[in-house]
Amino acid sequence: MSRAPSASSRRDLLKAPLLGTFLRWRHARSALQVVLLGIAVVVITDGLFGPQLAPKNMAGILPWVHWRGFVALGLLVAGNLFCMACPFMLPRRLAKKILPGNRHWPRTFRTKWLALFLLFLFLWAYEAFDLWASPWLTAWVALAYFVAAFVIDGFFRGAAFCKYLCPIGHFHFVNSLVSPLEVAIRDPEVCATCRTRECITGVYEKRRALDAPGARAPGSAPVKAVRMSERGRLLQNGCELWLYQGTKAGNMDCTFCMECIHACPHDNVGILSRPPARELWEDPLRAGIGRFSQRPDLAALALFLTFAAFMNAFGMVSPVYAVESWLGKLLGLSSEPVLVGLLFVAGMILLPAGLLALTAAASATVSGSGRSVIEEATRYGWALVPVGFGMWVAHYLYHFLIGGLAIIPATQEYLADLGLPLLGAPEWTLGPLVPESWLIPLELLFLELGLLVSLVVAYRIAQRELGPGPRAVRATVPWGLLAITLSVAGIWLLLQPMEMRGTVMGG
């Protein structure tokens, strides 16, 4: 297996001019969160009190057109930037100050199954209740998010909401596995000799006083660990998702909060470049996570999001209405939420389970691995993440590129409603960022790049499990065929007429 690149050969975003200076600033994340909190306030107020035609309301445009487009681009070029700037964390900080926050998250729920269920619920609600077309409902979803983050992290230790519940965050965790940046250590030797581990325990007043220059006589023994009750005031949080930097690997569960960067007394943590998607085929023991190959819940989350990329797009093309009508007549149902739920259960759970079982069984048989279907899928399922991510990017960029300029008249109207017509009268014909003829080629480019990376990842996993040779090739073939099948389905979806949500033209 190829070795990971040395820290000296990896670019560090914290050392970049201007941007690095800003990110090293202790309040950089708070500044970004305040900006997004302001945007969230705009979304909520306009959603509750503004015009309820979605393309003319900030709650109909910002979350479902611009935010998703920027998320896709951010994951593609950098990493989990949204979690870094997440506005839901500001009230959560307040909760930590006024509520006890001392309970341990129940051991039974320390997996990703609950997050997977909430993701399904979120995607189902989006289509079943047309959240994209209802600014009022969108505003209430945003408010519910603020309340959930406040309550959960106000009563439980660490960042329980982020690590075990947040649907949006888990979308970013999985798709950031193919991103080109990660929070990582610069020099493993420094972590090997570190005894305080403040990157995870945090920096306390007592600890800092003991480590201050001149606090101990030269040559004296290192100060022993200070008990929690004797540490004094917390000066700087460590990682609240329990990812110790010395053994952390990759982006899973990492919110790019940069607490470890500020807590490390050795300045040994950076935002480093790495080969995109590499962590999908490597299987080290990861701090706070364990090994991917031993976490069926993590694999299920990643596979769910892969198939959800295609099912979510299917919910926005014309053929879905014919399928819903046929299913309604067959079952004697007329409730759209129920019909959408049945379609999503079939398309996101039952059909994927069948395809994965066949693929895993074929892979285990032709390679002679002797593993069960679940064991094989847990190891190789990660290969499908890139093609799924390619579909998410293609889909989200479609809406962003077709309706990106709609934010201009929406902002004009929002300010006019506040009695501040500073930008003139809105021009509602604004919408596309690029010529329409560019859309399909760009979408297909991202989808097929995802397929190419999936094929590479599948072979790399097979090499890891079986070593180079014919057995690895045979094990790769079933997973490659499944990735190609998903790609063909994606091509068909992208060539269908899709609703231009977030623009007056599409309304």
C-alpha positions as CSV (number, residue, x, y, z in Angstrom):
1,M,0.0,0.0,0.0
2,S,1.3,3.5,-0.8
3,R,2.4,5.6,2.1
4,A,0.6,8.8,3.1
5,P,2.5,12.0,1.9
6,S,4.7,13.6,4.4
7,A,3.6,16.8,6.1
8,S,6.5,18.7,4.4
9,S,5.0,17.9,1.0
10,R,1.5,18.9,1.9
11,R,0.2,22.4,1.5
12,D,-1.1,24.1,4.7
13,L,-4.0,26.4,4.4
14,L,-3.0,28.1,7.6
15,K,0.2,29.2,6.0
16,A,-1.5,30.8,3.0
17,P,-1.2,34.6,2.8
18,L,-4.2,36.6,4.3
19,L,-6.5,33.5,4.4
20,G,-4.1,31.7,6.7
21,T,-3.8,34.8,8.9
22,F,-7.6,35.0,9.2
23,L,-8.0,31.3,10.0
24,R,-5.4,31.4,12.7
25,W,-7.3,34.2,14.4
26,R,-9.0,32.7,17.4
27,H,-12.4,34.3,16.5
28,A,-12.3,33.4,12.8
29,R,-15.0,30.7,13.2
30,S,-17.2,33.0,15.3
31,A,-16.9,35.7,12.7
32,L,-18.1,33.3,10.0
33,Q,-20.9,32.0,12.2
34,V,-22.1,35.5,12.8
35,V,-22.3,36.2,9.1
36,L,-24.3,33.0,8.5
37,L,-26.5,33.7,11.6
38,G,-27.4,37.1,9.9
39,I,-28.3,35.2,6.8
40,A,-30.4,32.7,8.8
41,V,-32.2,35.6,10.4
42,V,-33.0,37.0,7.0
43,V,-34.2,33.5,5.8
44,I,-36.4,33.0,8.9
45,T,-38.0,36.5,8.9
46,D,-38.7,36.6,5.2
47,G,-40.0,33.0,5.3
48,L,-42.4,33.8,8.1
49,F,-43.5,37.3,7.0
50,G,-42.4,37.8,3.4
51,P,-44.2,36.9,0.1
52,Q,-44.9,33.2,0.0
53,L,-43.9,32.7,-3.7
54,A,-40.6,30.9,-3.2
55,P,-38.6,32.5,-6.0
56,K,-39.4,35.9,-4.5
57,N,-38.5,34.9,-1.0
58,M,-35.1,34.6,0.7
59,A,-36.3,31.4,2.3
60,G,-37.1,29.9,-1.1
61,I,-33.8,31.0,-2.7
62,L,-30.9,31.1,-0.1
63,P,-31.3,27.6,1.4
64,W,-32.4,25.6,-1.6
65,V,-30.4,27.3,-4.4
66,H,-27.4,29.2,-3.1
67,W,-26.5,27.3,0.1
68,R,-26.7,23.9,-1.6
69,G,-24.7,25.2,-4.6
70,F,-22.0,26.7,-2.3
71,V,-21.9,23.5,-0.2
72,A,-21.2,21.4,-3.3
73,L,-18.5,23.7,-4.5
74,G,-17.0,24.0,-1.0
75,L,-16.8,20.2,-0.5
76,L,-15.3,19.8,-4.0
77,V,-12.5,22.3,-3.6
78,A,-11.8,22.4,0.2
79,G,-13.8,20.4,2.7
80,N,-16.5,20.8,5.3
81,L,-16.7,24.5,5.2
82,F,-20.3,24.8,6.2
83,C,-19.8,23.0,9.5
84,M,-16.9,25.4,10.2
85,A,-19.3,28.4,9.8
86,C,-22.5,26.7,11.0
87,P,-24.8,29.3,12.6
88,F,-26.6,26.7,14.7
89,M,-23.6,26.5,16.9
90,L,-23.9,30.1,18.3
91,P,-27.0,29.4,20.4
92,R,-25.4,26.1,21.3
93,R,-22.5,27.9,22.9
94,L,-25.0,29.9,24.9
95,A,-26.7,26.6,26.0
96,K,-23.3,25.3,27.3
97,K,-23.1,28.4,29.6
98,I,-26.6,28.4,31.0
99,L,-27.5,24.6,31.0
100,P,-25.7,21.8,32.8
101,G,-24.4,20.0,29.7
102,N,-22.9,17.2,31.8
103,R,-24.8,14.2,30.7
104,H,-23.1,11.5,28.6
105,W,-24.8,10.7,25.3
106,P,-26.6,7.3,25.7
107,R,-24.3,4.4,24.7
108,T,-27.1,2.8,22.7
109,F,-27.2,5.8,20.3
110,R,-23.5,6.2,19.8
111,T,-23.7,5.1,16.2
112,K,-24.9,6.6,12.9
113,W,-28.2,4.8,12.7
114,L,-30.2,7.7,14.2
115,A,-28.4,10.2,11.9
116,L,-29.3,8.0,8.9
117,F,-33.0,8.0,9.9
118,L,-33.0,11.8,10.4
119,L,-31.4,12.2,7.0
120,F,-34.1,10.1,5.4
121,L,-36.8,12.1,7.3
122,F,-35.2,15.4,6.1
123,L,-35.1,14.3,2.4
124,W,-38.6,12.9,2.6
125,A,-40.0,16.1,4.1
126,Y,-38.3,18.2,1.5
127,E,-40.3,16.4,-1.3
128,A,-43.4,15.4,0.6
129,F,-44.2,18.9,1.8
130,D,-42.5,20.8,-1.0
131,L,-40.2,22.7,1.4
132,W,-38.5,24.2,-1.6
133,A,-41.8,25.9,-2.5
134,S,-42.8,26.9,1.0
135,P,-40.8,29.7,2.6
136,W,-43.0,29.5,5.7
137,L,-42.1,25.8,6.3
138,T,-38.5,26.4,5.4
139,A,-38.3,29.1,8.1
140,W,-39.8,26.7,10.7
141,V,-37.2,24.0,9.7
142,A,-34.4,26.5,10.4
143,L,-35.9,27.5,13.7
144,A,-36.3,23.8,14.7
145,Y,-32.6,23.4,13.9
146,F,-31.6,26.2,16.3
147,V,-33.8,24.8,19.0
148,A,-32.5,21.2,18.6
149,A,-28.8,22.3,18.7
150,F,-29.5,24.4,21.8
151,V,-31.4,21.7,23.7
152,I,-29.2,18.7,22.8
153,D,-25.9,20.3,23.5
154,G,-27.2,22.1,26.5
155,F,-27.8,18.8,28.3
156,F,-25.1,16.5,26.8
157,R,-21.4,16.7,26.9
158,G,-19.3,17.5,23.9
159,A,-20.9,18.1,20.5
160,A,-23.5,15.4,20.6
161,F,-25.8,17.1,18.2
162,C,-23.1,17.3,15.5
163,K,-21.6,13.8,16.1
164,Y,-24.8,11.8,16.4
165,L,-27.8,13.7,15.0
166,C,-27.4,16.6,12.6
167,P,-28.6,15.4,9.1
168,I,-26.9,18.3,7.3
169,G,-23.6,17.7,9.1
170,H,-23.6,14.0,8.3
171,F,-24.2,14.8,4.6
172,H,-21.0,16.9,4.8
173,F,-19.1,14.3,6.8
174,V,-19.6,11.6,4.2
175,N,-19.0,13.8,1.1
176,S,-16.0,15.6,2.6
177,L,-14.2,12.2,2.4
178,V,-13.5,13.0,-1.2
179,S,-12.3,16.6,-0.4
180,P,-8.7,17.8,-1.0
181,L,-8.2,19.2,2.6
182,E,-8.3,17.8,6.1
183,V,-7.4,19.0,9.6
184,A,-4.3,17.1,10.5
185,I,-1.0,17.1,12.3
186,R,2.1,18.4,10.8
187,D,4.7,16.2,12.6
188,P,3.7,12.9,14.1
189,E,6.8,12.9,16.4
190,V,5.5,16.0,18.2
191,C,2.2,14.3,19.1
192,A,4.1,11.1,20.1
193,T,6.0,13.1,22.8
194,C,3.0,15.3,23.9
195,R,1.8,14.5,27.4
196,T,-1.0,17.1,27.8
197,R,-3.1,16.3,24.7
198,E,-4.8,19.7,24.9
199,C,-6.1,19.3,21.4
200,I,-8.8,17.0,22.9
201,T,-8.8,17.9,26.6
202,G,-8.8,21.7,26.1
203,V,-6.7,24.3,27.7
204,Y,-7.4,25.2,31.4
205,E,-6.2,28.1,33.5
206,K,-4.3,25.8,35.9
207,R,-2.6,23.8,33.2
208,R,-1.4,26.9,31.4
209,A,0.0,28.4,34.6
210,L,2.0,25.2,35.2
211,D,3.3,25.2,31.7
212,A,4.2,28.9,31.5
213,P,7.9,29.8,31.0
214,G,9.6,29.9,34.4
215,A,6.9,28.1,36.2
216,R,9.2,25.1,36.9
217,A,12.9,24.9,37.6
218,P,15.1,23.9,34.7
219,G,15.5,20.1,34.6
220,S,12.6,19.4,36.9
221,A,10.2,16.6,36.1
222,P,7.2,17.3,33.9
223,V,4.1,18.3,35.8
224,K,1.7,15.4,36.3
225,A,-1.8,15.5,34.9
226,V,-4.1,18.0,36.8
227,R,-7.4,16.6,37.9
228,M,-10.5,18.0,36.3
229,S,-11.7,19.6,39.6
230,E,-8.3,21.4,39.9
231,R,-7.9,22.6,36.3
232,G,-9.6,26.0,36.9
233,R,-11.4,28.0,34.2
234,L,-11.5,26.6,30.6
235,L,-9.6,28.9,28.3
236,Q,-9.9,27.0,25.1
237,N,-12.0,24.0,24.0
238,G,-10.4,20.9,22.7
239,C,-12.2,18.7,20.1
240,E,-15.7,18.1,21.3
241,L,-16.2,15.3,18.8
242,W,-13.5,13.2,20.6
243,L,-11.0,13.2,17.6
244,Y,-7.6,13.1,19.1
245,Q,-5.2,14.6,16.5
246,G,-2.4,12.1,17.2
247,T,-4.6,9.3,15.8
248,K,-7.2,11.2,13.8
249,A,-7.4,10.3,10.1
250,G,-9.5,12.1,7.5
251,N,-12.7,14.1,7.6
252,M,-15.3,11.8,9.1
253,D,-16.9,13.5,12.1
254,C,-14.6,16.6,11.7
255,T,-16.5,19.9,11.6
256,F,-13.4,22.0,10.8
257,C,-14.1,23.8,14.1
258,M,-10.3,24.5,14.5
259,E,-10.5,24.1,18.3
260,C,-7.6,21.7,18.1
261,I,-5.6,24.2,16.1
262,H,-6.0,26.8,18.8
263,A,-5.6,24.4,21.7
264,C,-2.4,22.7,20.5
265,P,0.5,24.1,22.6
266,H,3.0,23.0,19.9
267,D,1.4,24.6,16.9
268,N,1.3,21.2,15.3
269,V,-2.1,21.1,13.7
270,G,-2.9,22.6,10.3
271,I,-5.4,22.4,7.5
272,L,-3.4,20.2,5.1
273,S,-3.8,19.1,1.5
274,R,-4.2,15.4,0.7
275,P,-5.0,13.3,-2.3
276,P,-8.8,13.5,-2.7
277,A,-10.7,10.3,-1.8
278,R,-7.6,8.6,-0.4
279,E,-9.3,7.9,3.0
280,L,-12.0,5.9,1.2
281,W,-9.6,3.1,0.5
282,E,-7.3,3.4,3.6
283,D,-8.5,1.7,6.8
284,P,-6.4,2.9,9.8
285,L,-7.7,3.0,13.3
286,R,-9.3,6.4,13.5
287,A,-9.7,8.4,16.7
288,G,-13.3,8.6,17.8
289,I,-14.4,6.3,15.0
290,G,-12.5,3.0,14.8
291,R,-11.9,1.3,11.5
292,F,-14.3,1.9,8.6
293,S,-14.2,-1.8,7.8
294,Q,-15.7,-2.6,11.3
295,R,-18.5,0.1,11.2
296,P,-21.5,-1.2,9.3
297,D,-23.4,1.9,10.5
298,L,-20.9,4.2,8.9
299,A,-21.0,2.2,5.7
300,A,-24.8,2.3,5.7
301,L,-24.8,6.1,6.1
302,A,-22.4,6.5,3.2
303,L,-24.3,4.1,1.0
304,F,-27.6,5.7,1.9
305,L,-26.3,9.1,0.8
306,T,-25.0,7.6,-2.4
307,F,-28.3,6.2,-3.5
308,A,-30.2,9.2,-2.1
309,A,-28.3,11.4,-4.5
310,F,-30.1,9.7,-7.4
311,M,-33.4,9.4,-5.7
312,N,-33.4,13.0,-4.7
313,A,-32.8,14.0,-8.3
314,F,-35.6,11.6,-9.4
315,G,-38.0,13.5,-7.2
316,M,-37.5,16.6,-9.4
317,V,-37.9,15.2,-12.9
318,S,-41.1,14.7,-14.9
319,P,-41.3,10.8,-14.7
320,V,-41.7,10.9,-11.0
321,Y,-45.3,12.2,-11.4
322,A,-46.2,9.3,-13.6
323,V,-44.7,6.8,-11.1
324,E,-46.6,8.5,-8.2
325,S,-49.9,8.4,-10.2
326,W,-49.4,4.7,-11.0
327,L,-48.5,3.8,-7.4
328,G,-51.5,5.8,-6.1
329,K,-53.9,4.0,-8.3
330,L,-52.3,0.6,-7.5
331,L,-52.6,1.1,-3.7
332,G,-55.7,3.3,-3.7
333,L,-53.8,6.2,-2.1
334,S,-53.9,10.0,-2.8
335,S,-51.8,11.4,0.0
336,E,-48.6,12.8,-1.5
337,P,-46.5,12.5,1.7
338,V,-47.4,8.8,1.9
339,L,-46.7,8.2,-1.8
340,V,-43.4,10.0,-1.6
341,G,-42.5,8.0,1.6
342,L,-43.2,4.7,-0.2
343,L,-41.1,5.8,-3.2
344,F,-38.3,6.9,-1.0
345,V,-38.3,3.7,1.0
346,A,-38.2,1.7,-2.2
347,G,-35.5,3.9,-3.9
348,M,-33.3,4.7,-0.9
349,I,-33.6,1.5,1.1
350,L,-35.1,-1.6,-0.5
351,L,-33.7,-1.3,-4.0
352,P,-30.2,-0.3,-2.7
353,A,-30.2,-3.1,-0.2
354,G,-31.0,-5.6,-3.0
355,L,-28.3,-4.3,-5.3
356,L,-25.7,-4.1,-2.6
357,A,-26.5,-7.7,-1.4
358,L,-26.1,-9.0,-5.0
359,T,-22.9,-7.0,-5.5
360,A,-21.4,-8.0,-2.2
361,A,-22.2,-11.7,-2.7
362,A,-20.7,-11.6,-6.2
363,S,-17.6,-9.8,-4.9
364,A,-17.1,-12.3,-2.0
365,T,-17.6,-15.3,-4.4
366,V,-15.3,-14.3,-7.2
367,S,-12.6,-13.1,-4.9
368,G,-12.9,-16.1,-2.5
369,S,-12.9,-13.7,0.5
370,G,-15.3,-15.9,2.5
371,R,-16.9,-12.9,4.1
372,S,-20.6,-12.3,4.6
373,V,-22.6,-9.9,2.5
374,I,-22.7,-7.3,5.3
375,E,-18.9,-7.6,5.9
376,E,-18.1,-7.3,2.2
377,A,-20.4,-4.3,1.7
378,T,-19.0,-2.6,4.8
379,R,-15.5,-2.8,3.3
380,Y,-16.3,-2.1,-0.4
381,G,-19.3,0.1,-0.2
382,W,-17.1,3.2,0.3
383,A,-16.2,2.9,-3.3
384,L,-19.6,4.2,-4.3
385,V,-19.3,7.5,-2.4
386,P,-17.5,9.4,-5.3
387,V,-20.1,8.6,-7.9
388,G,-22.8,9.6,-5.4
389,F,-21.0,12.8,-4.7
390,G,-20.7,13.5,-8.4
391,M,-24.5,13.2,-8.7
392,W,-25.0,15.6,-5.7
393,V,-22.6,18.1,-7.2
394,A,-24.2,17.9,-10.7
395,H,-27.7,18.2,-9.2
396,Y,-27.0,21.1,-6.8
397,L,-25.0,23.0,-9.3
398,Y,-27.8,22.8,-11.8
399,H,-30.1,24.7,-9.5
400,F,-27.4,27.1,-8.5
401,L,-26.3,27.9,-12.1
402,I,-29.9,28.2,-13.4
403,G,-31.1,30.4,-10.6
404,G,-28.0,32.0,-9.0
405,L,-28.8,35.6,-10.0
406,A,-32.3,35.4,-8.6
407,I,-30.8,36.6,-5.3
408,I,-30.4,40.1,-6.7
409,P,-34.1,40.9,-7.2
410,A,-35.0,38.9,-4.1
411,T,-32.6,41.2,-2.1
412,Q,-34.1,44.3,-3.7
413,E,-37.6,43.2,-2.7
414,Y,-36.5,42.2,0.8
415,L,-35.0,45.7,1.4
416,A,-38.0,47.4,-0.2
417,D,-40.3,45.5,2.2
418,L,-38.2,46.9,5.1
419,G,-38.7,50.4,3.7
420,L,-35.1,50.5,2.4
421,P,-35.3,50.6,-1.4
422,L,-31.6,51.1,-1.7
423,L,-31.0,48.9,-4.7
424,G,-33.8,50.0,-6.9
425,A,-36.8,48.0,-8.3
426,P,-36.3,44.2,-8.7
427,E,-35.8,42.7,-12.1
428,W,-37.3,39.3,-11.9
429,T,-36.0,38.1,-15.3
430,L,-32.5,37.6,-13.7
431,G,-31.6,34.0,-13.0
432,P,-29.0,32.0,-14.9
433,L,-25.3,32.3,-14.1
434,V,-24.2,30.5,-17.3
435,P,-25.8,29.8,-20.7
436,E,-28.2,27.0,-20.6
437,S,-26.2,25.0,-23.2
438,W,-23.4,24.7,-20.6
439,L,-25.5,22.9,-18.0
440,I,-25.7,19.3,-19.3
441,P,-21.9,19.2,-20.2
442,L,-21.0,20.5,-16.7
443,E,-23.3,18.1,-15.0
444,L,-22.1,15.1,-16.9
445,L,-18.5,16.1,-16.3
446,F,-18.9,16.0,-12.5
447,L,-20.9,12.7,-12.6
448,E,-18.4,10.9,-14.8
449,L,-15.4,12.2,-12.7
450,G,-17.2,10.7,-9.7
451,L,-17.5,7.4,-11.6
452,L,-13.8,7.4,-12.5
453,V,-12.8,8.0,-8.9
454,S,-15.2,5.2,-7.7
455,L,-13.6,2.7,-10.0
456,V,-10.1,3.7,-8.7
457,V,-11.3,3.5,-5.0
458,A,-12.9,0.0,-5.6
459,Y,-9.6,-1.4,-6.9
460,R,-7.6,0.2,-4.2
461,I,-9.9,-1.3,-1.5
462,A,-9.5,-4.7,-3.2
463,Q,-5.7,-4.3,-3.2
464,R,-5.9,-3.5,0.5
465,E,-8.0,-6.5,1.3
466,L,-6.5,-9.1,-1.1
467,G,-3.2,-7.7,-2.3
468,P,-2.4,-6.9,-5.9
469,G,-3.3,-9.5,-8.5
470,P,-6.2,-11.3,-10.2
471,R,-8.2,-11.7,-7.0
472,A,-8.3,-7.9,-6.5
473,V,-9.4,-7.4,-10.1
474,R,-12.2,-10.0,-9.7
475,A,-13.4,-8.4,-6.5
476,T,-13.4,-4.9,-8.2
477,V,-15.6,-5.9,-11.1
478,P,-19.0,-6.3,-9.3
479,W,-18.5,-2.9,-7.5
480,G,-17.3,-1.3,-10.8
481,L,-20.4,-2.6,-12.5
482,L,-22.7,-1.2,-9.8
483,A,-20.9,2.2,-10.0
484,I,-21.4,2.2,-13.8
485,T,-25.1,1.3,-13.3
486,L,-25.5,4.3,-11.0
487,S,-23.7,6.5,-13.5
488,V,-26.0,5.5,-16.3
489,A,-29.0,6.1,-14.1
490,G,-27.5,9.6,-13.3
491,I,-27.1,10.3,-17.0
492,W,-30.7,9.4,-17.7
493,L,-31.8,11.7,-14.8
494,L,-29.8,14.6,-15.9
495,L,-31.2,14.4,-19.4
496,Q,-34.8,14.6,-18.1
497,P,-36.7,17.9,-17.8
498,M,-36.0,19.1,-14.2
499,E,-37.9,21.7,-12.2
500,M,-36.1,25.0,-12.1
501,R,-36.7,25.6,-8.5
502,G,-35.7,29.0,-7.1
503,T,-36.4,31.1,-10.2
504,V,-39.5,32.8,-11.4
505,M,-39.1,31.0,-14.7
506,G,-39.4,27.7,-13.0
507,G,-42.3,28.8,-10.8
